[in-house]
């Protein structure tokens, strides 16, 4: 859209454009969190309360933003978290989002709740670096069927969401009596006649979450795929050791943007403890609340290998389709580059090395 370069100069502008263009109930489904949304606010507040103490007189003429993850090389430590039902906001859906990820050379995790079948997302986008997200569903055959489809479609990793044994309570959805509009569904599954205003996953055939899932189920899945397996939803440092003992290939620190359990700690606050527990043995990614290049800089300094974006990607897709998502990534990469230069950081490794001098928490 021609108005994007002039109007969308920050992630917040994409949010405003999406709010203006979407049905209010759809916007609330994307924007809302669990309960009183305390965690949603904490994710932002805690990032804002970390201050930067820039270094000066360093050569920052060509900051190195490149990162390697799971054998892939990407242009910046920024990627896309799994988010559902992209056709809620743009007809191109996940294909457009995946094309944008390819164009900007950043990783994208395709949700099992995508509104376009996982095979079509891969084929239609031509993106050969996609990762696939799933849950361990009550029906294990459904889970493995999705993993096999992802393998056959060329996905490079499987991301298992482990922080949601049940669906959280989302008050906005309940107040709005939210349901998916006609023509939008979880394309990897069939439909149920049942309606759940709280979370559309309960209206998806075969997508029943299983509160009995344990570490044994993660081991069961990992042994049945040759793809790298990452766990998304780790927030407790005590969960790092059992994950690594199972040969997990990466961890994603996530409170799901505050959409599941309210009053959990922000991811930026727990990041240093989790990074210490991981100790560089596997990639550590983080999401939930990141909106600025300075946010990404803080996460890298505190031990993350990359930052993943959820809501901003959907806002940008709503605002300008595939082009909007490209503009979003370009904007954030530009902000990160500027933040590194103004902070005296010539590369990602230097940013982490100098974290003790670079960052200050709230006084």
Secondary structure, 3 states (H helix, E strand, C coil): CCCHHHHCCCHHHHHHHHHHHCCHHHHHHHHCCCCCCHHHHHHHHHHHCCEECCCCCCCCCCCECCEEECCEEECCCEEECCCCCHHHCCCCHHHHHHHHHHHHCCCEEECCCCCCCHHHHHHHHCCCCCEEEECCECCHHHHHHHHHHHHHCCCCEEEEECCCCCCCCCHHHHHHCCCCCCCCCCCCCEECCCCCCCCHHHHEECCCECCCCCHHHHHHHHCCCCCEEEEEEECCCHHHHHHHHCCCCEEEECCHHHCCCCCCCCHHHHHHHHHHHHCCCCEEEECCCCCCHHHHHHHHHCCCCEEEECHHHHHHHHHHHHHHHHHHHHHHHHHHHHHHHHHCCCEHHHHHHCHHHHEECCC
